[in-house]
């Protein structure tokens, strides 16, 4: 079957919108060993994954968190003193091709873990074949250059968290930077 690839600025409803975070049961969701509703002290208690950096707003970061069996930059975002979002920063830099390759590998990792992935910037004819990570990489990179962002998410979300990924472009002091991030939020109800 022929693939139809389109580049759109379609924004998924779960992007950094104003949707309120749903409450999660303590001890569930997140990125093991961390789970939603932990305090900053509880997050930092896993010293094997440190050292941790504290931001001025109380959020935390470590470069020793594990994602897809690799140490990655993991950031912890708190609301009312409780862990409300985890961000896994897989790429931060100025090379769009390198960022796009990470985007393709992120697609592959999420697909392996969660199954089919929704990619609103890539449309396949009904009955089309699965996308190769290289196609996702090239299309995502082109879309980020045109619209500033691409997103993806598992079609079937896990019960204990809401998973989505973003690939974005940002101007920082006159220079262009690219970011590829996987986010875990409490499940939405």
C-alpha positions in Angstrom: 0.0 0.0 0.0 1.1 3.5 -0.7 1.8 5.8 2.3 0.5 9.3 2.4 2.6 11.6 4.6 1.2 15.0 5.5 2.7 17.7 7.6 0.2 19.5 9.7 0.2 21.7 12.6 -2.4 19.6 14.3 -1.9 19.8 18.1 -3.0 16.8 20.2 -5.4 17.6 22.9 -3.0 16.3 25.5 -0.2 18.8 24.8 0.9 21.2 27.4 -2.7 22.5 27.6 -4.7 23.7 30.6 -6.1 20.3 31.2 -6.0 19.7 35.0 -4.0 16.7 36.1 -6.1 13.9 37.5 -5.2 12.7 41.0 -3.4 9.4 41.0 -3.2 6.8 43.8 0.0 6.9 45.8 2.5 4.3 44.6 1.2 4.2 41.0 2.3 5.4 37.6 5.5 7.3 36.9 8.9 6.0 35.9 10.2 3.3 38.2 11.3 3.7 40.9 9.5 7.0 41.0 5.7 7.3 41.1 3.2 10.1 41.1 2.4 11.9 44.4 5.9 11.5 45.8 7.4 14.5 47.6 10.7 15.9 46.4 12.5 14.2 49.3 11.0 10.9 48.4 12.1 11.3 44.7 15.7 12.1 45.9 15.7 9.1 48.3 16.7 6.9 45.3 20.4 7.9 45.6 21.5 5.3 43.0 19.9 7.6 40.4 21.5 10.9 41.7 22.9 13.3 42.0 19.8 15.5 41.8 19.7 19.1 40.8 17.0 21.4 42.4 15.5 24.2 40.3 14.5 27.5 41.9 10.8 26.5 41.7 11.4 23.2 43.6 11.4 20.9 40.6 14.2 18.3 40.3 16.5 16.8 37.7 18.9 13.9 37.4 21.0 12.6 34.5 20.9 9.1 35.8 17.2 8.1 35.3 16.6 5.0 33.2 14.5 5.0 30.0 14.6 2.2 27.5 17.6 0.8 29.4 19.7 4.0 29.0 20.6 6.7 31.4 18.8 9.9 30.5 18.0 13.4 31.8 14.9 13.0 33.8 13.0 16.0 35.3 10.4 15.9 38.0 7.7 18.5 38.1 5.7 19.1 41.3 2.3 20.5 42.0 1.4 21.3 45.6 4.6 19.5 46.7 3.6 16.2 45.0 5.1 14.7 41.8 2.7 15.6 39.0 4.8 15.1 35.8 8.0 13.3 34.7 9.8 14.5 31.7 12.5 12.3 30.0 14.7 14.7 27.9 16.2 12.5 25.2 17.7 15.3 23.1 18.5 18.9 23.7 20.7 20.6 21.0 21.0 22.4 17.8 21.2 19.6 15.2 17.8 18.9 13.7 19.0 15.7 12.0 20.3 14.3 15.3 17.1 15.3 17.0 15.0 13.7 14.3 16.9 10.5 14.6 16.2 10.5 18.4 12.5 11.1 17.5 12.5 8.0 15.3 14.1 5.9 18.1 11.6 7.3 20.6 8.8 6.2 18.3 10.4 2.7 18.1 10.8 2.5 21.9 7.2 3.7 22.7 5.8 1.4 20.1 7.7 -1.6 21.5 6.4 -0.8 25.0 2.9 0.4 24.4 1.8 -0.8 20.9 0.4 1.3 18.1 1.4 5.0 18.3 -0.8 8.0 17.2 1.3 10.3 15.0 -1.0 13.2 14.0 1.6 14.6 11.5 1.7 11.4 9.5 -1.3 9.9 7.9 -1.4 6.4 6.4 -4.1 5.1 4.0 -6.4 2.5 5.6 -4.7 -0.9 5.4 -1.3 0.8 5.1 1.8 -0.8 6.7 3.6 0.1 9.9 5.9 3.1 9.7 9.6 2.6 9.9 11.4 4.7 12.5 13.3 6.4 9.7 10.1 7.7 8.1 8.9 9.0 11.5 12.3 10.7 12.0 12.4 12.4 8.6 8.8 13.5 8.8 9.0 14.7 12.4 12.2 16.7 11.6 10.5 18.4 8.6 7.4 19.1 10.5 9.3 20.7 13.4 11.1 22.9 10.9 7.8 24.0 9.4 5.4 24.2 12.4 7.8 24.1 15.4 6.5 20.9 16.9 5.5 17.3 16.4 3.9 14.9 18.9 3.0 11.3 19.4 1.3 9.1 22.0 0.3 5.5 22.4 -3.2 4.9 21.1 -3.9 2.6 24.0 -2.7 4.4 27.2 -1.5 2.4 30.2 -3.8 2.4 33.2 -1.3 4.0 35.6 -0.1 7.0 33.5 -0.7 9.1 30.5 2.3 8.9 28.0 3.1 11.3 25.2 6.2 12.6 23.5 7.1 16.0 21.9 9.7 17.1 19.4 9.9 20.9 19.3 12.0 23.8 18.1 12.7 26.8 20.3 14.7 30.0 19.8 17.0 30.6 22.7 18.9 33.9 22.6 18.9 34.0 18.8 19.9 30.4 18.4 17.6 27.5 17.4 17.5 24.5 19.7 15.6 21.2 19.3 14.1 19.0 22.1 12.8 15.5 22.1 11.0 14.6 25.4 8.7 11.8 26.7 6.3 12.9 29.3 4.4 10.8 31.9 1.4 12.4 33.6 -1.1 10.9 36.0 -3.9 9.1 34.1 -6.7 11.4 32.9 -10.1 10.5 33.9 
